[in-house]
Amino acid sequence: MAIAPFLTLKRHLKAPPRLVWAAWTDPSMIVRWWGPTGARTLKAEADPRLGGRYHIVFVTPDGEQHDVSGVYCEVLVKQRLAFTWMWITLPDRESLVTLVLERVDDGTLLTLIHEKFYDEAARDRHRQGWSGALDSLENFINQQAVDHRD
């Protein structure tokens, strides 16, 4: 049996795990950074508890609307968050995203693991999308740090 394609991305963020966690779980924050480069988030809902659901709708620069949702299947506050991942247009291709947050001296090391892709092409598209999203997250986190300086 072949192993389904997966990807792992790491990002060092200069913010404590509590802020990184909030950016992934607070809808008012999600709408400010979510999506690949240039995307605009239209809607974000999140109930980050075991069995809770999330739903995010965003538009990419080409005008295409994307709708993703899933269920939280692991919730260790400020440490680990895992959720199913399903595009509304491809309901039979559910995959799994796991976020691991590790405190480091000057912030948080975020590891994003996305697994159970349908094929390598889907993995490669998601690698590009997640890379842009993590750039947006990093910019958002940096702005939060500036906004909250004394």
CORZIZI-V552666 format. One line per field, one symbol per residue. ss: DSSP state (H for helix, E for strand, - for the rest). A space follows every 10 residues. Layout:
BEGIN
ss->???
END
This chain:
BEGIN
ss->------EEEE EEE---HHHH HHHHH-HHHH HHH------E EEEEEE---- --EEEEEEE- ----EEEEEE EEEEEE---E EEEEEEEHHH ----EEEEEE EEEE--EEEE EEEEE----H HHHHHHHHHH HHHHHHHHHH HHHHHHH---
END
